[in-house]
Amino acid sequence: MLSEQQQVLFFRVIRLALHGGTLAKGESVPTEVVEALERHAVLGVVADTIAEHVTPEVQQHIYEHMAALVRKECREEVCVTSIVASLQAAGIKAVLLKGLGLSRLYPDNGMRAVGDVDIFVGRERYSEAMSIVGSLCGEPDIDTRIPPTSIHGTADMDGIHIEVHHMAADTALKGIKAEYNDMAERLLLDSERYAVINGKRVCVPPLPFDVVYVFEHLLKHLRYEGVGIRQFVDWIMALKALAAICPYEAERPAAEYVELRDMLRRFRLLDAWQVLGGILVWQLGLPKELFPFWNERKARHSQRRNLRYILQAENLGRGTATAKGYYFMPPSLKRKFLALKYYLPVMIFEHHLFPYEGLKVFF
């Protein structure tokens, strides 16, 4: 766990990288802060900002880290364009979720660490899509049935893990999971938004649904295991992409923001959105006018508690022993324990922040 002074530097470095600026001449960034940046999957974001403020050994490590990111991204680009082209040739709509699609929202594609490749095809043509992906990956006997307990099937191509989705999200929104995924399938298969990957146009989720999708994914990891600051940066980049299309005006919001607000309310996400928005504004430097539905009172609520947990648990629960202990609890107990210990206190210490109806999301 970083000291308080190191935490201040940790967030200042990220703010400078995201919004422009440089560290003071001669200011150094301790190795502990660099390691924390890497664990939170934002070392690529801040690499240029800190490169001249670390030791030569750490500088070499950053260079190797960035080179590895670029190599993996290139392999993923080839993988994605190959799969999407094959699916399109069969008349199957394929939508790229998260990953490379989000990296296109960053000032430089290589700034964002990439993980798995997530491709959405929907329920109707899932089996056909899995058969095509299996053939491309050298797995002709791949199971093409819709998994009864998973939202996607898996395959591997050139060491890249592929997830073919028949549902968009294994959302934590209990009781409305089917409704959320039905809406997601409709919006994704109707999407006309594209990202250029490896010189090819690849379909990505429409805005503002992509903003909701990024936030819900962040919230799920925050509730159940741990979330990296990278996912908050993804949230910022999605909001900036939406603002580039239509600036947010609180008094007269554009249709895109009305749709965004309606989705957040419909899926009981608005309170969490406003509570966690303080991290985007105060820690990561997003201007308030770019954050839709800003509520300062809610943003201040349990701010220190949230930050402490995020910095302890880190990306996907890879943090301290305490945070990992929660992660390894039995799933049913872990879900209820984490909801009670980390999420509910954020929301219900003041009853009007989180109506009783909202508790059905968890139990």
ABEGO torsion letter per residue (X at the ends): XBBAAAAAAAAAAAAAAAAEEBBBBGBBBBAAAAAAAAAAGAAAAAAAAAAAABBAAAAAAAAAAAAAAAAAAAAAAAAAAAAAAAAAAAGBBBBBBEEAAAAAABABAAABBBBBBBBBAEAAAAAAAAAAAAAAAGBAABBABBBAABABBBBBBGGBBBBBBABABBBABBGAAAAAAAAAAAAAAABABBBBBGGBBBBBBBOAAAAAAAAAAAAAAAAAAEBBAAAAAAAAAAAAAAAAABBBBAABBBAAAAAAAAAAAAAGAAAAAAAAAAAAAAAAGBBAAABBGBBAAAAABGAAAAAAAAAAAEBGGABBAAAAAAAABBAAAAAAAAAAAAAAAAAAABAAABBAAAAAAAX
